[in-house]
Amino acid sequence: MPRQPVSKPTALPLFNRRASASSTRRPPLDIPAASEYLGTTVRHVRRLIAERRVASYRLGGRVLLSPDDLDELLAKGRREALR
């Protein structure tokens, strides 16, 4: 039985590095930086992570938090003023 010719995969577009450099992406925060960002204690941030109230990322031995996730957490807890 003759072998079918193998088609070469098409090249995927490469990630545009210039576009990512100009994006508004903020670097992740470690736990002490996240506690400063939120204005709380390190213990409170660790409790938020343990209760899974905020998403966290483990990279090696470090735990990192996205500033966008922290902003979302703050927005969920917002209460409108009564007028």
Backbone as CSV, one residue per row, in Angstrom:
resi,resn,N_x,N_y,N_z,CA_x,CA_y,CA_z,C_x,C_y,C_z
1,MET,0.844,-1.167,0.000,0.000,0.000,0.000,0.896,1.238,0.000
2,PRO,0.712,2.161,-0.930,1.580,3.333,-0.991,1.281,4.293,0.164
3,ARG,2.323,4.941,0.592,2.194,5.892,1.704,1.575,7.191,1.210
4,GLN,0.721,7.721,2.032,0.094,9.001,1.725,1.101,10.116,2.006
5,PRO,1.184,11.116,1.154,2.091,12.218,1.449,1.602,12.982,2.678
6,VAL,2.538,13.334,3.512,2.206,14.064,4.732,2.217,15.545,4.414
7,SER,1.124,16.197,4.729,1.075,17.636,4.467,1.831,18.374,5.566
8,LYS,2.517,19.404,5.164,3.250,20.208,6.135,2.265,21.104,6.875
9,PRO,2.469,21.255,8.173,1.565,22.136,8.910,1.768,23.584,8.469
10,THR,0.681,24.301,8.443,0.799,25.707,8.070,1.380,26.480,9.239
11,ALA,2.138,27.490,8.926,2.769,28.292,9.967,1.720,29.162,10.650
12,LEU,1.730,29.144,11.955,0.830,29.989,12.716,1.460,31.367,12.862
13,PRO,0.656,32.399,12.906,1.239,33.728,13.083,1.957,33.817,14.424
14,LEU,3.097,34.442,14.423,3.863,34.582,15.651,3.245,35.652,16.529
15,PHE,3.497,35.519,17.807,2.992,36.483,18.771,3.666,37.828,18.509
16,ASN,2.885,38.846,18.419,3.406,40.168,18.125,3.939,40.800,19.412
17,ARG,5.240,40.872,19.547,5.831,41.388,20.779,5.596,42.882,20.948
18,ARG,5.533,43.606,19.863,5.293,45.044,19.986,3.918,45.319,20.573
19,ALA,2.951,44.537,20.165,1.597,44.746,20.676,1.543,44.469,22.168
20,SER,2.250,43.454,22.645,2.202,43.139,24.066,2.961,44.168,24.888
21,ALA,4.006,44.765,24.316,4.767,45.760,25.059,3.946,47.020,25.281
22,SER,3.038,47.315,24.359,2.242,48.531,24.490,0.920,48.280,25.206
23,SER,0.628,47.037,25.566,-0.633,46.747,26.239,-0.581,47.263,27.674
24,THR,-1.742,47.294,28.294,-1.823,47.813,29.652,-1.754,46.695,30.684
25,ARG,-1.147,45.617,30.352,-1.024,44.479,31.261,-0.108,44.845,32.419
26,ARG,-0.595,44.574,33.624,0.192,44.893,34.813,0.843,43.622,35.341
27,PRO,2.036,43.734,35.879,2.717,42.534,36.381,2.009,41.974,37.616
28,PRO,2.126,40.667,37.823,1.484,40.061,39.001,2.141,40.531,40.289
29,LEU,1.391,40.435,41.385,1.853,40.883,42.690,2.070,39.684,43.599
30,ASP,3.109,39.750,44.432,3.266,38.720,45.452,2.353,39.091,46.628
31,ILE,2.311,38.272,47.646,1.363,38.475,48.742,1.603,39.781,49.491
32,PRO,2.843,40.133,49.862,3.027,41.426,50.539,2.618,42.621,49.671
33,ALA,2.928,42.580,48.385,2.536,43.679,47.495,1.021,43.728,47.336
34,ALA,0.372,42.572,47.299,-1.087,42.531,47.189,-1.737,43.087,48.453
35,SER,-1.139,42.820,49.603,-1.707,43.361,50.841,-1.580,44.880,50.876
36,GLU,-0.482,45.426,50.368,-0.355,46.884,50.265,-1.369,47.438,49.279
37,TYR,-1.549,46.755,48.157,-2.484,47.185,47.126,-3.902,47.260,47.672
38,LEU,-4.277,46.259,48.477,-5.619,46.211,49.043,-5.753,47.033,50.321
39,GLY,-4.618,47.372,50.935,-4.657,48.097,52.195,-5.025,47.201,53.363
40,THR,-4.640,45.934,53.282,-4.948,44.968,54.336,-3.647,44.313,54.800
41,THR,-3.785,43.348,55.679,-2.618,42.629,56.175,-2.288,41.452,55.259
42,VAL,-1.078,40.944,55.408,-0.650,39.764,54.662,-1.529,38.579,55.041
43,ARG,-1.872,38.495,56.328,-2.706,37.399,56.800,-4.074,37.400,56.112
44,HIS,-4.649,38.591,55.918,-5.948,38.686,55.256,-5.856,38.207,53.804
45,VAL,-4.785,38.579,53.109,-4.616,38.143,51.713,-4.466,36.626,51.661
46,ARG,-3.694,36.062,52.590,-3.554,34.605,52.632,-4.901,33.925,52.897
47,ARG,-5.738,34.539,53.729,-7.057,33.982,54.004,-7.948,34.063,52.761
48,LEU,-7.864,35.166,52.014,-8.620,35.290,50.771,-8.240,34.185,49.789
49,ILE,-6.949,33.881,49.735,-6.465,32.821,48.842,-6.959,31.463,49.325
50,ALA,-6.855,31.204,50.626,-7.270,29.915,51.184,-8.765,29.683,50.996
51,GLU,-9.556,30.747,51.121,-11.005,30.639,50.945,-11.412,30.680,49.478
52,ARG,-10.434,30.824,48.602,-10.639,30.893,47.149,-11.577,32.042,46.758
53,ARG,-11.452,33.145,47.474,-12.227,34.337,47.135,-11.502,35.168,46.090
54,VAL,-10.221,34.884,45.879,-9.436,35.545,44.840,-8.568,34.479,44.178
55,ALA,-8.395,34.607,42.867,-7.576,33.638,42.134,-6.101,33.888,42.435
56,SER,-5.343,32.823,42.492,-3.903,32.940,42.722,-3.178,31.979,41.797
57,TYR,-1.914,32.265,41.599,-1.072,31.463,40.723,0.166,31.053,41.497
58,ARG,0.538,29.809,41.397,1.753,29.340,42.047,2.814,29.165,40.970
59,LEU,3.900,29.866,41.139,5.015,29.798,40.203,6.249,29.448,41.006
60,GLY,6.652,28.178,40.922,7.746,27.732,41.772,7.269,27.753,43.211
61,GLY,7.980,28.439,44.068,7.581,28.559,45.464,6.837,29.838,45.758
62,ARG,6.564,30.634,44.738,5.916,31.931,44.943,4.430,31.850,44.637
63,VAL,3.660,32.616,45.366,2.232,32.758,45.097,2.033,34.157,44.549
64,LEU,1.415,34.242,43.380,1.231,35.519,42.710,-0.251,35.793,42.495
65,LEU,-0.590,37.072,42.512,-1.969,37.501,42.318,-2.008,38.530,41.202
66,SER,-3.047,38.460,40.392,-3.226,39.417,39.309,-3.887,40.682,39.856
67,PRO,-3.359,41.853,39.520,-4.026,43.089,39.949,-5.457,43.194,39.414
68,ASP,-5.709,42.627,38.241,-7.065,42.632,37.693,-8.027,41.815,38.560
69,ASP,-7.541,40.687,39.085,-8.370,39.875,39.978,-8.639,40.613,41.285
70,LEU,-7.646,41.354,41.763,-7.836,42.125,42.991,-8.832,43.265,42.761
71,ASP,-8.763,43.892,41.597,-9.739,44.935,41.266,-11.146,44.367,41.207
72,GLU,-11.270,43.158,40.660,-12.575,42.499,40.588,-13.102,42.192,41.984
73,LEU,-12.217,41.754,42.877,-12.608,41.481,44.255,-13.119,42.751,44.924
74,LEU,-12.423,43.860,44.700,-12.863,45.129,45.277,-14.203,45.569,44.701
75,ALA,-14.401,45.350,43.400,-15.657,45.744,42.764,-16.823,44.924,43.296
76,LYS,-16.594,43.647,43.588,-17.668,42.803,44.136,-18.094,43.275,45.516
77,GLY,-17.154,43.790,46.268,-17.458,44.225,47.639,-17.969,45.646,47.728
78,ARG,-18.085,46.320,46.603,-18.517,47.711,46.610,-19.996,47.819,46.964
79,ARG,-20.292,48.757,47.840,-21.667,49.056,48.204,-21.938,50.502,47.834
80,GLU,-23.037,50.730,47.153,-23.406,52.083,46.756,-23.918,52.868,47.961
81,ALA,-23.658,54.157,47.930,-24.114,55.035,48.999,-25.617,55.302,48.855
82,LEU,-26.268,55.455,49.995,-27.681,55.812,49.978,-27.794,57.314,49.876
83,ARG,-28.670,57.782,49.070,-28.823,59.229,48.875,-30.126,59.692,49.419
